[in-house]
């Protein structure tokens, strides 16, 4: 199954936001910490975020390499032309210390180069996303019970992302060349 680039970006953005909201639910409760073999911390938020992201990205048919996923031998990974590289909770140490400095990171890598991705900052409720060779965009997301926002703002140019007609179909809340209100 081949997906259009905008569909892949939509999948990454939605996965990042939903995983980020799941991390916040854990963040607001008592945080239990386990330690991996390399002595780095692991929390329920890491695990939940990983499961949500993998659930979204498996629909793309592209393999997922995640910090919290199974260890995939290099011999297998080296044959992949495309793969998702995921850090379901970047900044677990800061998360445990409640420093508000953690993100959900998703990138699509093709021929060993990142081509699109999404970074969600749950505490600030901001999603950054973009594709290679285009300016990145950002938007403040609504709470999980509310529909997706109406606009995404180009970080460097201060205008909304319109993309192709397919992008406007997948992101109907985007208005071309408008400024934040």
Secondary structure, DSSP 8 states (H G I E B T S, - for coil): ----HHHHHHHHHHHHHHHHHHHHHHHTS---EEE-TTS-EEEHHHHHHHHHHHHHHGGGT--EEETTS----HHHHTT-SEEEEEEEEETHHHHHTT-S--EEEEEEEETTEEEEEEEEETTTTEEEEEETTS--EEEE---TTS---S--EETTTSSB---SHHHHHHTTT--TT----
